[in-house]
Amino acid sequence: MLFAPLHLDTPLLQTATGYSVSGKPLWLKLDALQPSGSFKLRGVGRLCQHEVENGAREIFCASGGNAGIAAAYAGRALGVPVTIVVPETTAADVRQTIAATGANVLVHGSVFDEANAHAVELARRRKATYVHPFDHPLLWDGHATLIDEVVAKGAKFDCVVTSVGGGGLLAGIVEGLKRNGLSEVPVIAVETEGAASLHASLKANERITLSAITSIANSLGARQVAQHVFDLPKQHPIESVVVSDADAVAACLKFADAQRILVEPACGAALAVADVHAGLLQRFDHPLIEVCGGIGVSLEKLRAWKEKFL
């Protein structure tokens, strides 16, 4: 049985030139409007569908939140039980949202790596299927559909700005550019201070494991990027930049006022580039920003972050 894709072809809109310090019209790909609240449904949905089509009857996944709710949504749509293992850093309201979507939620470990190892072991014991949240070719294939959609709409863009956690989204964007004949289009990969494992790795020229995640953008909280993602800059033009938590929060607030959509600081990191690294965008005419979304946000949280950082 073949399933229709679980993700939506999300809206694409363009800002006025005065929206950011860059003075550029910015294309915004609104994946915050996916049914699961983030871009994750593209890749996680694709991988879950593949596994169910090939006989999976139970799925395990580790997540800081967004991959978890995507897997929960996919499992509900596909009619298979899903267990999500989250680290202790995942907020209670995020756990509740995942559970309300239909998944069994377990808390294990202080960081994602520990939660992930536990999910792998549980899946092995139960002879169930394990779905990785960012490191799998089918995930990247699913995430690449966002570029397919932008190209299909006829939008002209000359760079892509995206947030980076474990790097699945970055890998998907590069794949999407490649398969649409846009291999020359550079990607600006954005992380927050305290969660910048890719930036640290590229600087050291080796894959670095951060000792801890100290950013509030905890859905960017992979202490180490996938090997494939670390290797990508050798194959595609990628520029790595970092913004502060305060920059990310300011971008979230600005975006909420302008578009009436709430996004996590992990997403705000990409939105912040047009203000914080405006000079970086000067050589481009039509930047595309992937508005990746995220469920770890609320009006109450935005108010608290504003009070803390701004």
RADA-V255153 format. One record per pair of residues at least 12 apart in sequence whose ideal C-beta (glycine too) atoms are under 6 Angstrom apart, sorted by the first residue. I is the first residue (numbers start at 1). GAP is how many residues later the second one is. D is the distance in whole Angstrom. If there is no record, write none. Layout:
i = {I/I}
gap = {GAP/GAP}
d = {D/D}
This chain:
i = {3/6/6/6/6/7/7/7/7/8/9/10/10/10/11/12/12/12/12/13/14/20/20/21/21/22/22/22/24/24/26/26/26/27/27/27/28/28/29/29/29/30/31/31/31/32/32/32/32/36/36/36/37/37/38/38/38/38/39/39/40/40/40/41/42/42/42/43/43/43/43/44/44/44/45/46/46/47/47/47/47/48/50/51/52/52/56/57/58/58/59/59/59/59/59/60/60/60/60/60/60/61/61/62/62/62/62/63/63/63/64/64/64/64/64/65/65/65/65/65/66/66/67/68/68/69/69/69/71/72/72/72/72/73/76/82/83/84/84/84/85/85/85/85/85/86/86/87/87/87/87/88/88/89/94/94/97/112/134/134/135/139/140/140/140/143/143/144/144/144/147/147/147/151/156/157/157/158/158/158/159/159/159/160/160/160/161/161/161/161/161/162/162/163/163/163/163/163/164/164/164/165/165/166/166/166/167/167/167/170/170/171/171/173/174/174/186/187/188/189/189/190/190/190/190/191/192/192/192/192/192/192/193/193/194/194/195/195/195/195/195/196/197/197/197/197/198/198/199/199/201/202/207/209/209/210/215/216/216/217/217/217/219/219/219/219/220/241/243/243/243/245/246/247/247/248/248/248/248/249/249/249/251/251/251/252/252/255/262/263/263/264/264/264/266/267/267/267/270}
gap = {46/35/39/68/71/27/34/35/38/26/140/20/21/23/19/17/138/141/143/15/13/254/255/254/257/252/256/259/257/263/248/261/263/128/130/261/261/263/117/261/262/261/260/261/262/229/231/259/261/33/34/37/256/258/28/254/255/256/130/253/26/27/30/29/100/101/103/96/99/100/125/23/26/27/29/92/96/84/89/91/92/26/88/78/26/28/73/23/23/70/16/21/23/70/72/23/59/62/63/68/70/23/70/23/53/54/57/21/23/70/26/48/154/155/157/25/29/154/230/231/153/228/66/16/30/29/32/226/60/26/29/30/31/28/26/21/21/14/19/21/21/23/30/33/34/21/29/22/24/25/28/19/22/129/201/202/198/109/32/34/91/29/31/32/35/26/29/28/31/32/29/30/33/29/130/129/131/126/127/128/27/125/128/13/27/128/27/109/112/126/128/108/128/27/103/106/107/129/25/27/34/55/57/56/59/60/58/59/62/19/59/57/58/14/58/62/51/51/51/49/51/51/79/80/83/51/23/25/51/53/56/77/49/51/20/21/18/20/22/25/26/46/13/26/27/28/27/42/41/43/29/38/23/14/15/13/30/29/49/31/48/49/45/47/75/77/46/36/26/29/33/64/63/25/29/17/20/21/24/16/56/60/17/20/21/13/16/16/35/30/31/30/32/33/28/25/26/27/19}
d = {5/6/4/6/6/6/5/5/6/6/5/5/5/5/5/6/6/6/6/5/5/4/5/5/4/4/4/4/6/6/6/6/6/6/5/4/5/5/6/5/6/5/6/5/5/5/5/5/3/5/4/5/5/4/4/6/4/5/6/5/5/5/4/4/4/5/5/3/4/4/6/5/4/5/5/5/3/5/6/5/5/4/5/5/5/6/4/6/5/4/6/6/5/5/6/5/5/6/4/6/5/6/4/5/4/4/4/6/6/5/6/6/6/5/6/5/4/6/6/5/5/6/3/4/5/5/6/6/6/5/4/6/4/6/4/4/4/5/5/5/5/5/5/5/4/6/6/5/5/5/4/6/5/5/6/5/6/6/3/3/4/5/4/4/5/5/2/5/4/3/3/6/6/5/6/5/4/5/6/6/5/5/5/5/5/5/5/5/5/6/5/6/4/5/6/5/4/6/5/5/5/4/5/4/6/6/4/5/3/6/6/6/6/6/6/5/4/5/5/6/5/6/5/5/6/5/4/4/6/6/6/5/6/5/3/4/5/4/6/4/6/5/5/6/6/5/5/6/5/5/5/5/5/5/4/4/6/5/6/6/4/4/6/4/6/6/5/5/5/5/5/6/4/4/5/4/4/5/6/6/4/5/4/4/4/6/4/5/5/6/6/3/5/5/5/5/6/5/6}
